[in-house]
Amino acid sequence: MATTYTISDLAREFDLTTRAMRFYEDMGLLQPERTGPAGRNRIYTARDRTRLKLTLRAKRLGLSLTEAREIIDLYDSPRDTGVQLEKFLAVLAQHRQQLEAQMIDLQANLDEVRAHEKEAQTLLKKIHTKSVDN
C-alpha cells in the first residue's frame, strides 16, 4: 500500500501551518484526495509530499508560488525533461536578474548611508572640538 499523509503529518514535517497547506492546495500546488463527511479529510500522497518539498525549495530561491507551480506542473507532464529544464533555467535567469538589480539598489543605498554617517561624524567632531575650545 502506498504511503499517505494527513495535513497534520505534512505540516509538522515541513514546519508549516495547516492553513499554509490549504493555501498551497488553493494555489493548485497540492491535490490531496478528499475523504470523510463532505470531503473534509485530506489524504496526501508521496507525490503531494514531493510537490510540497519542491514548492518550499522554490520559495527559498525567491520564486513566486505561480512560478513554482508552473515548473512543478511541467514535471507531471509526459514530456521529456528538456522542456522542464529550459523553463526552470528561464525562470532562474529572470529571478537572478531581479536579485542582481536589487543588489545594485541595496549597494547604492548602503553607499548613501555610509556617506551620511561620515558627514554626521564629521559634524559631531566639529561640535565636540568647539565645546572643548570654549
N, C-alpha and C positions, 0 to 999 in steps of 0.2 A: 504494500500500500504506500502511496506517495505521502511524503511529509507535508503536513499542513500546519498553519499557524493561525492563532486568533489575533485580533487587532492589538490586544494587550501584549501578546508574545513579541510581536514585531516592534511595538512602541518601546517596550522595555529593552529589547536587544539593541535598538538604534538610538536609545535615549531621546525619544520623541513623545509628544503627547498624542493621545488618541484623536484629538481634534486635528492635529497636523496630518495624521494618517488619513482622516476623512477628507481633508483638503486635497491631499495628493490624489485621492480617488476622484474627487470632483474635477480635478485638472486632467483626468484621463491617464495618469501615470500608473495607477494601480487598478486592477479589475477583479476584486475578490468575488467569490461565489457567495450568494446570499442564501441563508437558511433560517429556519425557525419562523415564529409568528411574524407575518408581514415582512419577511426577509430582513429582520433586524440584526441577525448574527452574520458577521463577515468571516469567511474562511479564505485565508490567503495560501497560495501555493508557493513552491520553490521559485517559480517564475516571478511571482509578485515580490518575493524577498529580494531576488536579483535586481528587479526593476527599481525597488526602493534603494538598494545599495548604490546603483548607478545614478539615481536621482540625487542622492546625497553627495556623491562624488562630484557630479556636475555643479551642484550648489557651491561646494568648496572651491571649485575652479572659477566661480563667479558667473556661471551661466544662468540664464533665466529658466524658470520651470518650463516655459514653452519651448525653448531651445533644447532643454534636456529631453522633453517628451518627443520632439522631432527626431532626435538622434536615437533614443531608445526604441522608438517605434520602427526605425529602419532595421533594427536587429530582429524584429519579429517578422519581417517580410522575407519571402523566399529568395530574394535577390542575392547576388554574390556580395561578398564583404567589401569589394572595391567601392561600391556606391556609398556604403556606410562610412568607410574611412575618408572618402572625399568630402562628404558632408561634415564629418567630425572635424577634419582639418580646416574646412572653410569657416566653421563656427569658431574654432580655436583661434584662427588667424584674425578674425574680426574682433574677438574678445581681447586678444593680445594688443591689437592696435588701440582699442579703447583704454586698456590699462596703461599703455605707454603714454597716451595723451594725458591721462590723469596724473601720471608720474611727472610729466613735464610741468603741469599746472601746480602740483604739490611742491616741486622743486622751486618754482618761481615764488610761491607763497613763502616757503622757508627762507629763501634769499631776502625777501621783503621783511620778514620778521627779524632776521639777523641784522639787517640794516637799521631797523627801528631800535633794536636792542642796543646796538653800537652807539647810535645817536643819543639814546636816553642815558647810557652810561657816561658818555662824554659830557652831557649837560649836568649830570649828577656830580661828576668830578669837579666841574666848574663851580657848582653850588658849594660843595664841600671846601674847595680851595678858597673861595671868597669868605666863607664863615671862619676859616682858620686865620686868614689875613686880617680880619677885623678884630 
